[in-house]
């Protein structure tokens, strides 16, 4: 059967534990119909008690597994005894029950007897052999059976390991790969059916290999986390914070299961974890879920475990000249090479752990996968490492590392020896990756089928326009993309001016514009450093110009003679939201956290944000509805600096329209935005006509002032919160007009400009800006 004949709309999740509930939640986020079953309760009046309580716990989890809290109501609940017939209609049955082979095999037998033909079945496990789980099933089911290994929490972790067996149909494997990639938004890695697959095999090895340096007293936990964090291309959570987040009981369980399963593994003893670690687990010191692990939090301070006393103590700052030098190196690969090759205790430690990691990863090919790229992506997507093991080989140098390994009388991995004998000295080069099967460099496959990355556009063609802050690129098919290049994607004067000027370039040579880029967050709003510097230098003209130009640019997006599509993701704050508000269409990643947060730094949304949010509120009016109620909601959204916890919630707050598109896979965001742009062009796009906005004048202003008075009296807002919010209220009311009326958009934009300039004249705003730049959080003055 061709993969195009498979369709998954209804999913049955069996098992409502932590993973089962969250997998069900993520399937609901993706718009799928979901049935969630678990054991029948002993209580006759409440047979579904187990699954009901599990779902309630999941609904209360932070971070939230659901894109919207009410999504939980869309899951149909049941139990294995009374409701197993519900599986008859399921297109995909995902088993997530207890990690015991006999129990799983029994469940597979039950599924085999009831599933419809061609229904896909997966066992979600972190390490049990997939082939053995399904070995007693019918041949037809075996062809539709494979393993899935979601990483926790499933909504937020990119990696999904898919493990076909020898009996799994290639069409089923390919279909599930693309379905999980596109519909669930996952980074899919196809694994061999080996113990703990890829990510946990390598990741737990790395953690286990580092543990002795802590328990032997060579380094403190926070020192190891500094050395194995972003400094050397690992994750922000580093080694022990990652272990605490995952759960030390989980790490212990995986290691204990691995040890007897890998008798031929040359580093098998590494998984025999230190006795002190076992003591931590036995005493309930199992990480974040228990409130204590390698770290604990007391009175707002994160304390660290002393392995000698098993007591917690304050962290200490690690000081070393080699760290001072390393911090001057911006490129992670160069910084890693410098540190690994440095003399002294730090260099020795980093060499030892990297030598072992690099050798271990290289020796796992072809055991766990034929692809170095698969191991790198598994570690990047499953453990959030910046650099995978084979990228580290490249950074340290294959030949240099192999020579050093030989000097230490250790055996160079066969993979590396083969490469060097063929004259190949890099795993990655010029968009290609080494393929051990063909023993040649091949094109790096996309992270998702059809993905468009700005970084790839730069390789393929010269930018239409580029400076230090921004660039305009040709995506082909008449569509251009505007890229933010500033640190943290802040919207400084040069970037805003570049966007405005790019509109003329697009008008002349293209049919549509997409605004997006490849970084971790779409936009952090205006460049506060620029504003503060100009204010402190008495350069009031540049402040006025910055406000005028930002507003002019945002409005120009709306009235451009071609469609403008924004594609936000991650944190999308302040001016980033305003660009989206004025776009013709927004294609947002599911994990988009949008908010007009200006009041937190003593400002108001003045890039058209206050005006457009008011317009959207007024457009909701129907019949005899009270317009003041809609204005109050906008006032609360802006005044309380509300930030959505998903793209779905951004629609509820009014930052996105109901018709805006939500994409599950970030890698497919720009591709989808381009497609939406082309669709608008094909439909004969015409820019909107300017229309007036209804305001309520003094009536609305008085009502909002009363709200502020009550909140201030109740100590919910500070004195200056009240002042800033009142400026927002003044704009939303349309000023001090005596009666309700329609006003031009330009009138409200003028009120915005006047209000924000008032804010910038107030020393309390400057104090807030300084505090935000220094502390990274709002000042409540």
C-alpha positions in Angstrom: 0.0 0.0 0.0 1.3 3.5 -0.9 1.9 5.8 2.0 -0.5 8.3 0.5 -3.4 6.0 1.3 -2.8 6.2 5.1 -4.7 8.8 7.0 -4.5 9.4 10.7 -7.4 11.4 12.2 -8.4 9.3 15.2 -5.8 8.2 17.8 -6.2 5.8 20.6 -3.7 6.2 23.4 -3.5 3.3 25.8 -2.1 4.2 29.2 -2.7 7.5 31.0 0.5 7.8 32.9 2.6 10.9 32.7 3.7 10.1 29.1 0.4 8.7 27.9 -1.6 11.8 29.0 0.9 14.2 27.5 1.1 12.3 24.2 -2.8 12.4 24.1 -2.6 16.1 24.8 -0.2 16.8 22.0 -2.3 14.9 19.6 -5.2 17.1 20.5 -3.0 20.1 20.0 -2.5 18.9 16.5 -6.2 18.7 15.9 -6.6 15.0 16.1 -9.5 13.1 17.7 -8.2 11.2 20.7 -9.4 8.3 22.9 -7.5 7.8 26.1 -7.9 4.5 28.0 -6.5 3.0 31.2 -7.3 0.3 33.7 -10.8 0.1 35.0 -11.2 1.5 38.5 -12.4 -0.8 41.4 -15.1 1.8 42.2 -18.4 0.7 40.4 -19.8 4.2 40.2 -16.6 5.6 38.7 -15.1 3.0 36.3 -12.9 5.6 34.6 -11.5 7.1 37.8 -7.9 6.2 37.0 -7.9 7.9 33.6 -9.9 10.9 34.8 -7.5 11.6 37.7 -4.5 11.2 35.4 -5.9 13.6 32.9 -6.7 16.1 35.7 -3.1 15.9 36.9 -1.8 16.4 33.4 -4.1 19.5 32.9 -2.5 21.1 36.0 1.1 20.4 34.9 3.5 23.2 34.2 4.6 23.7 31.5 1.1 23.0 30.2 0.8 20.0 27.9 -2.3 21.5 26.2 -2.2 24.4 23.8 -5.4 25.6 25.4 -6.7 24.3 28.8 -10.1 23.5 27.3 -8.5 21.1 24.8 -8.6 18.5 27.6 -12.3 18.2 27.1 -11.8 16.9 23.6 -10.2 13.7 24.8 -12.7 10.8 25.1 -12.0 8.8 28.2 -12.5 5.1 28.9 -11.1 1.9 30.4 -9.6 -1.3 29.0 -12.5 -3.5 30.1 -15.6 -1.6 29.0 -14.3 0.7 26.2 -11.8 -1.4 24.2 -14.2 -1.4 21.3 -13.3 2.2 20.7 -10.1 1.0 19.2 -12.0 -0.3 16.2 -12.2 3.1 14.6 -8.6 4.2 15.5 -6.2 5.0 12.7 -3.3 4.9 15.1 -3.1 3.0 18.3 -0.3 4.2 20.6 0.4 1.9 23.5 2.0 3.7 26.5 1.5 1.2 29.4 3.9 -0.1 32.0 7.4 -1.0 30.9 7.0 -4.7 31.4 7.5 -7.0 28.4 4.8 -9.6 29.3 2.2 -6.9 30.0 3.0 -5.1 26.7 2.8 -8.4 24.7 -0.5 -9.2 26.2 -1.8 -5.8 25.2 -0.6 -6.2 21.7 -2.5 -9.5 21.4 -5.7 -7.7 22.5 -5.1 -4.9 20.0 -4.4 -7.4 17.2 -7.9 -8.9 17.8 -9.8 -5.6 17.5 -7.9 -3.2 15.3 -9.2 -2.4 11.8 -7.1 -3.5 8.8 -4.2 -1.0 8.1 -4.5 0.7 11.5 -1.0 1.6 12.6 0.1 0.4 16.1 3.1 1.7 18.0 4.6 0.8 21.4 6.0 3.9 23.2 8.9 2.6 25.2 12.3 4.1 26.2 14.2 0.9 25.6 12.3 -2.5 25.5 13.0 -4.4 22.2 10.3 -3.4 19.8 10.5 -6.7 17.8 9.9 -8.8 20.9 6.9 -6.7 22.0 5.2 -7.5 18.7 6.6 -10.9 17.9 3.3 -12.8 18.6 1.1 -10.6 16.5 -0.4 -11.4 13.1 1.7 -10.7 10.0 -0.7 -8.0 9.0 -0.3 -6.2 12.3 3.5 -6.7 12.3 3.6 -4.9 9.0 1.8 -1.9 10.7 3.7 -2.1 14.0 6.7 0.0 15.1 8.2 1.7 18.1 7.8 5.3 19.1 9.9 7.1 21.8 8.6 10.5 22.6 10.8 12.7 24.8 9.3 14.3 27.9 7.5 16.7 27.8 6.1 15.6 24.4 4.7 19.0 23.5 8.0 20.8 23.9 10.7 18.3 23.2 11.4 18.1 19.5 12.8 14.5 19.2 10.7 11.5 18.4 12.5 8.3 17.8 10.7 5.9 15.4 11.8 2.3 15.5 10.7 0.0 12.8 11.2 -3.8 13.0 12.2 -6.1 10.3 8.5 -6.8 9.7 7.4 -3.2 9.5 6.3 -2.1 6.1 8.5 0.6 4.5 5.4 2.5 3.6 4.3 2.5 7.2 7.6 3.7 8.4 7.7 6.5 5.8 4.2 7.5 6.5 4.7 7.7 10.3 7.9 9.6 9.7 6.2 12.3 7.7 3.0 12.3 9.8 4.9 12.8 13.1 7.1 15.4 11.4 4.3 17.5 9.9 1.2 16.9 12.0 2.9 16.5 15.4 5.8 18.9 14.7 8.5 16.4 15.6 12.1 16.0 14.6 12.0 12.3 13.6 15.0 10.1 13.8 14.7 6.5 12.5 16.5 4.2 14.9 17.5 0.6 14.9 15.9 -1.7 17.4 18.8 -1.6 19.9 18.9 -1.1 23.7 17.6 2.4 24.5 17.8 3.4 20.8 20.0 6.5 20.1 19.5 9.5 22.3 19.3 7.7 25.7 22.1 5.4 24.8 24.5 8.3 24.1 23.0 10.8 26.5 22.9 8.5 29.5 26.5 7.4 28.7 27.6 11.1 28.7 25.9 11.7 32.1 27.2 8.5 33.6 30.7 9.1 32.4 30.8 12.5 34.0 29.3 11.4 37.4 32.6 10.1 38.9 34.2 13.5 38.5 31.6 14.8 40.9 31.4 12.0 43.4 35.2 11.7 43.5 35.4 15.4 44.4 37.3 16.5 41.3 34.7 19.2 40.6 31.5 20.6 42.2 28.2 20.0 40.4 27.8 23.6 39.4 31.4 23.6 38.1 30.7 20.6 35.9 27.5 22.2 34.7 29.4 25.3 33.7 32.0 23.3 31.8 29.4 21.0 30.1 26.8 23.7 29.3 26.6 26.3 26.6 30.3 27.1 27.1 31.2 23.9 25.3 28.1 23.4 23.1 25.9 21.3 25.3 22.5 22.5 26.5 21.7 25.3 29.0 20.7 22.7 31.5 24.2 21.1 31.1 24.7 17.7 32.8 23.3 17.6 36.3 20.4 20.1 35.8 19.4 17.9 32.8 19.5 14.8 35.1 17.4 16.6 37.7 14.8 17.6 35.1 14.6 14.1 33.6 14.5 12.5 37.0 17.4 10.6 38.6 15.2 7.6 39.1 14.7 7.6 35.3 18.4 7.8 34.7 19.0 5.0 37.2 16.3 2.9 35.5 17.7 3.4 32.0 21.2 2.6 33.1 20.2 -0.6 35.0 18.2 -1.8 32.0 21.1 -1.0 29.6 23.8 -2.8 31.5 22.7 -6.4 31.0 21.5 -5.7 27.5 24.9 -4.6 26.1 27.4 -7.3 27.0 29.6 -6.4 24.0 29.6 -2.7 24.7 33.3 -1.6 25.2 32.2 1.0 27.7 29.6 -1.1 29.5 31.0 -0.5 33.0 30.2 3.2 32.6 26.5 2.4 33.1 27.3 0.8 36.4 26.5 4.0 38.2 28.3 5.1 41.4 27.0 3.9 44.8 26.5 7.5 45.9 24.1 8.0 43.0 22.1 4.9 44.1 22.0 6.4 47.6 20.5 9.6 46.2 17.8 7.6 44.4 17.1 5.5 47.5 16.7 8.5 49.7 14.3 10.2 47.3 16.7 12.8 46.0 15.5 12.1 42.4 15.4 15.6 40.9 13.0 18.4 40.2 9.8 16.3 40.8 11.0 15.6 44.3 12.3 19.1 44.9 15.8 17.9 45.4 18.5 16.1 43.4 21.9 17.5 42.5 20.2 20.8 43.2 17.5 22.1 45.5 15.8 25.5 46.0 15.5 27.1 49.4 14.3 30.6 50.0 14.7 31.5 46.4 18.3 30.2 46.2 19.4 27.2 44.2 21.7 25.1 46.5 24.0 22.3 45.3 24.7 18.9 46.8 27.9 18.2 48.7 28.7 14.5 47.9 30.7 14.1 51.1 28.0 15.3 53.5 24.9 14.8 51.4 23.9 18.2 52.5 23.1 21.2 50.3 25.2 24.3 50.3 25.5 27.6 48.4 27.0 27.5 44.9 30.5 28.9 44.3 31.7 30.8 41.3 34.4 29.0 39.3 37.3 31.2 38.6 40.2 30.3 36.2 42.2 32.3 33.7 41.4 29.8 31.0 37.7 30.5 31.4 38.3 34.2 31.0 40.1 33.6 27.7 37.4 31.1 26.6 34.6 33.6 27.2 36.3 36.0 24.6 35.8 33.4 21.9 32.3 33.7 20.3 32.4 30.6 18.0 31.4 27.5 20.0 33.5 25.2 18.0 36.6 27.3 18.4 35.9 27.8 22.1 35.5 24.1 22.6 38.8 23.3 20.9 40.6 26.0 22.9 39.3 24.6 26.2 39.9 20.9 25.4 43.4 21.7 24.4 44.1 24.0 27.3 46.6 23.0 30.0 45.4 22.4 33.6 42.6 20.7 35.4 39.8 22.1 33.2 41.5 21.1 30.0 42.2 17.6 31.3 38.6 17.1 32.4 37.1 18.3 29.1 39.5 16.2 27.1 38.8 13.1 29.0 35.0 13.4 28.8 35.2 14.4 25.1 37.6 11.6 24.2 35.2 9.0 25.8 32.1 10.6 24.3 33.6 10.9 20.8 34.9 7.3 20.8 31.6 6.0 22.2 29.5 7.7 19.6 31.8 6.6 16.7 31.8 3.0 18.0 28.0 2.9 18.0 28.0 3.1 14.2 26.6 0.9 12.6 25.3 -0.7 15.8 22.5 1.8 16.7 22.3 3.7 13.3 24.2 3.9 10.1 24.2 7.7 10.2 26.4 10.1 12.2 23.8 12.8 11.4 21.1 10.8 13.2 23.1 10.6 16.4 23.9 14.4 16.2 20.2 15.2 15.6 19.1 12.9 18.4 21.3 14.6 20.9 20.4 18.1 19.6 16.6 17.4 19.6 16.4 15.0 22.6 19.0 16.5 25.0 19.1 20.1 23.5 22.8 19.9 22.8 24.0 22.7 20.6 26.7 20.4 19.0 26.3 16.6 18.5 29.2 14.2 19.0 30.3 14.2 15.4 30.2 18.0 15.2 32.5 17.8 18.1 34.8 15.5 16.2 35.0 18.1 13.5 35.6 20.9 16.0 38.5 19.1 17.6 39.8 17.7 14.4 39.6 14.1 13.3 43.3 13.6 12.7 44.4 15.6 15.8 41.9 13.7 18.1 42.8 10.3 16.6 46.6 11.0 17.1 46.0 12.0 20.7 43.9 8.9 21.4 46.7 6.7 20.0 49.3 8.5 22.1 47.2 7.4 25.1 47.4 3.8 23.9 43.6 3.7 23.2 42.1 2.2 20.1 40.8 4.7 17.5 37.3 3.8 16.4 37.1 1.9 13.1 34.8 4.6 11.6 37.5 7.3 12.1 40.3 5.1 10.8 38.3 4.3 7.7 37.6 8.0 7.0 41.2 9.1 7.5 42.5 6.3 5.2 40.1 7.6 2.5 41.4 11.2 3.1 38.2 12.4 4.6 38.8 14.7 7.5 35.4 16.1 8.4 31.9 14.7 9.1 30.4 17.9 7.8 31.6 20.1 4.9 29.9 22.5 2.5 26.3 21.3 3.2 27.3 17.7 3.1 27.7 15.0 5.7 29.8 11.8 5.7 27.8 8.6 4.9 29.6 5.5 6.3 27.7 3.1 4.0 28.8 4.8 0.7 32.0 6.1 2.4 31.4 9.4 0.7 30.0 12.9 1.5 26.3 13.2 0.7 23.9 16.2 0.9 22.6 16.9 4.4 18.9 15.9 4.3 16.5 18.5 5.6 15.3 18.4 9.1 11.8 18.2 7.7 10.6 17.5 4.2 10.4 20.7 2.2 11.8 23.0 4.9 13.1 26.4 4.0 15.9 27.9 6.1 17.2 31.4 5.7 20.7 30.0 6.3 20.3 27.9 3.2 19.0 30.8 1.1 22.2 32.6 2.0 24.3 29.8 0.6 22.4 29.5 -2.6 22.1 33.1 -3.7 23.2 36.7 -2.9 21.0 38.7 -0.6 18.9 41.4 -2.2 19.8 43.7 0.7 21.9 43.2 3.8 23.4 45.1 6.7 24.4 44.3 10.3 20.7 44.4 11.5 18.7 42.8 8.7 18.7 41.2 5.2 16.2 40.7 2.4 16.5 37.3 0.5 14.9 35.9 -2.6 13.0 32.7 -1.8 12.0 32.1 -5.4 8.5 32.0 -6.9 8.2 35.8 -6.5 8.4 35.8 -2.7 11.0 37.6 -0.6 11.9 37.1 3.0 13.0 39.8 5.5 15.4 38.5 8.1 16.2 39.9 11.6 19.9 39.7 12.4 20.2 41.8 15.6 21.2 40.2 18.9 18.1 38.7 20.5 16.2 39.9 17.4 15.6 43.3 18.9 13.9 45.9 16.7 16.4 48.7 16.5 16.4 51.8 14.3 18.5 50.3 11.6 16.4 47.1 11.4 13.1 49.1 11.3 14.4 51.5 8.6 15.7 48.5 6.6 12.3 46.9 6.7 10.6 50.1 5.5 13.1 50.5 2.7 12.7 46.8 1.7 9.1 47.4 0.9 10.1 49.4 -2.1 12.5 46.6 -3.2 9.7 44.0 -2.9 7.3 46.2 -4.8 9.7 46.5 -7.7 10.9 42.9 -7.9 8.6 40.6 -6.0 5.0 39.7 -5.5 4.9 39.0 -1.8 6.9 39.4 1.4 7.5 37.0 4.4 9.0 38.3 7.6 10.8 35.6 9.6 14.2 34.1 10.4 16.0 31.0 11.8 16.8 32.0 15.4 15.3 30.8 18.6 12.8 33.7 19.2 11.0 35.9 16.7 11.5 39.3 18.4 12.1 40.8 21.8 10.6 44.2 20.9 12.2 47.6 20.6 15.9 48.0 21.3 15.8 49.4 24.8 19.5 50.2 24.9 19.1 52.5 21.9 16.2 54.3 23.5 18.0 54.7 26.9 21.2 55.8 25.3 19.5 58.5 23.2 17.5 59.7 26.2 20.6 59.9 28.4 22.5 61.8 25.8 19.7 64.3 25.4 19.1 63.3 21.8 15.3 63.7 21.9 15.0 64.1 18.2 16.3 60.5 17.6 13.7 59.2 20.1 10.9 61.0 18.3 12.2 59.7 15.0 12.4 56.2 16.3 8.8 56.2 17.4 7.6 57.8 14.2 9.6 55.4 12.0 8.5 52.3 13.8 4.8 53.3 13.5 5.2 54.3 9.9 6.8 50.9 9.1 4.2 48.8 10.9 1.4 50.7 9.1 3.2 50.4 5.8 3.1 46.6 6.1 -0.7 46.8 6.1 -1.1 49.0 3.1 1.7 47.6 0.9 0.5 46.7 -2.6 1.5 43.1 -2.0 0.7 40.5 0.7 2.9 40.6 3.8 3.1 37.4 5.9 4.8 37.2 9.3 5.9 33.8 10.6 6.5 34.2 14.4 7.8 31.6 16.8 9.1 31.5 20.4 9.0 34.8 22.2 7.3 37.4 20.1 7.1 40.5 22.2 6.3 44.2 21.8 7.1 45.5 18.4 7.3 41.9 17.1 3.5 41.6 17.9 2.8 44.9 16.2 4.4 43.7 13.0 2.2 40.6 13.2 -0.9 42.7 13.9 -0.3 44.7 10.7 0.5 41.7 8.4 -2.1 40.4 6.0 -1.6 36.9 7.4 0.3 35.3 10.3 1.7 31.8 10.1 2.7 31.1 13.7 4.5 28.1 15.2 2.4 26.4 17.8 5.0 27.4 20.4 4.6 31.2 19.9 4.5 33.3 23.1 3.0 36.6 22.1 2.6 39.7 24.2 2.4 43.5 24.1 4.6 43.9 27.2 5.6 47.5 26.9 3.9 48.6 30.2 6.5 46.5 32.0 9.2 49.0 31.0 7.0 52.0 31.5 5.9 52.4 27.8 2.8 51.7 25.8 2.4 49.8 22.5 2.9 52.7 20.0 3.9 50.9 16.8 0.2 50.7 16.0 -0.4 48.0 18.5 -2.9 49.8 20.8 -4.8 51.1 17.7 -5.0 47.7 16.0 -6.0 45.8 19.2 -8.8 48.4 19.6 -9.9 47.9 16.0 -10.1 44.2 16.4 -12.2 44.6 19.5 -14.6 46.9 17.8 -14.9 44.5 14.8 -16.3 41.8 17.2 -19.3 43.9 17.9 -22.6 42.3 16.9 -26.2 43.6 17.5 -26.7 45.0 20.9 -23.4 43.9 22.4 -21.8 46.3 24.9 -18.7 47.7 23.2 -17.2 48.7 26.5 -16.9 45.0 27.5 -14.6 44.4 24.5 -12.5 47.5 25.2 -12.0 46.4 28.8 -10.6 43.0 27.6 -8.1 44.8 25.3 -7.2 47.1 28.2 -6.6 44.2 30.5 -4.5 42.4 27.8 -2.2 45.4 27.2 -2.3 46.8 30.8 -1.4 43.5 32.4 1.2 42.7 29.6 -0.4 39.3 29.0 1.7 36.9 27.1 0.1 33.9 25.4 1.4 30.4 26.3 0.7 29.1 22.8 -0.4 30.3 19.4 -3.9 29.1 20.2 -4.0 31.3 23.2 -2.6 34.2 21.2 -5.9 34.0 19.2 -7.9 34.3 22.4 -5.9 37.4 23.4 -6.5 39.0 20.0 -2.8 39.0 18.9 -3.8 36.5 16.1 -6.9 36.3 14.0 -9.1 33.2 14.0 -8.1 32.8 10.3 -4.3 32.9 11.0 -2.5 29.6 10.5 -0.8 27.6 13.2 2.0 25.2 12.2 3.2 22.4 14.5 6.7 22.0 13.1 9.0 25.0 13.3 11.1 23.7 10.5 8.1 24.0 8.1 7.1 27.5 9.3 8.8 29.5 6.5 7.7 27.0 3.9 4.1 27.3 5.0 4.3 31.1 5.1 5.7 31.2 1.5 2.8 29.0 0.4 0.3 31.3 2.1 1.9 34.3 0.4 1.6 32.6 -3.0 -2.0 31.7 -2.4 -2.9 35.3 -1.7 -1.1 36.4 -4.9 -3.0 33.8 -6.9 -6.3 34.9 -5.4 -5.7 38.4 -6.8 -4.5 40.2 -3.6 -5.6 43.8 -3.1 -4.3 45.8 -0.1 -7.0 46.9 2.3 -8.6 50.3 2.3 -8.1 52.5 5.3 -11.3 52.4 7.5 -12.2 54.4 10.6 -12.2 53.0 14.1 -15.1 53.4 16.6 -14.1 54.9 19.9 -16.3 55.7 23.0 -14.5 58.7 24.3 -14.9 59.9 27.9 -17.3 57.1 28.8 -14.7 54.4 28.1 -11.9 56.5 29.7 -13.8 56.9 32.9 -14.6 53.2 33.1 -11.0 52.2 32.6 -9.8 54.7 35.2 -12.2 53.2 37.7 -10.8 49.8 37.0 -7.3 51.1 37.7 -8.4 52.8 40.9 -9.9 49.6 42.2 -6.7 47.6 41.3 -4.5 50.2 42.8 -6.5 50.3 46.0 -6.3 46.5 46.2 -2.5 46.7 45.8 -2.6 44.8 42.5 -0.8 47.5 40.7 1.8 50.1 41.7 1.6 53.9 41.5 3.5 54.0 38.2 1.6 51.0 36.8 -1.5 53.1 37.2 0.1 56.1 35.4 1.2 54.1 32.4 -2.0 52.1 32.1 -4.0 55.3 32.2 -2.0 56.4 29.1 -3.1 53.2 27.4 -6.7 53.8 28.5 -6.6 57.3 27.0 -5.6 56.0 23.6 -8.2 53.1 23.7 -10.9 55.7 24.6 -9.9 57.8 21.6 -8.8 60.7 23.9 -11.2 63.0 25.7 -13.9 63.0 23.0 -17.3 63.8 24.6 -19.2 61.1 22.8 -18.8 57.8 20.9 -17.8 58.3 17.2 -15.7 56.9 14.4 -12.2 58.4 14.1 -9.4 57.9 11.4 -6.7 55.5 12.1 -4.2 58.3 11.9 -5.9 60.1 14.8 -5.3 57.1 17.1 -1.8 56.6 15.9 -1.1 60.2 16.9 -2.4 59.6 20.4 -0.1 56.5 20.6 2.9 58.7 19.7 2.0 61.4 22.2 1.5 58.8 24.9 4.8 57.0 24.5 6.7 60.2 24.3 5.1 61.2 27.6 6.3 58.0 29.0 9.9 58.6 27.8 9.9 62.0 29.5 9.2 60.3 32.9 12.2 59.2 35.0 10.2 56.3 36.3 10.1 54.8 32.8 13.9 55.3 32.5 14.3 53.5 35.8 12.2 50.6 34.5 14.2 50.4 31.3 17.5 50.4 33.2 16.3 47.6 35.5 15.1 45.5 32.6 18.4 45.8 30.8 20.3 45.0 34.0 18.1 42.4 35.7 16.0 41.0 32.8 12.8 41.5 34.7 10.3 44.4 35.3 10.8 46.9 38.1 7.6 47.5 40.1 7.9 51.2 40.9 
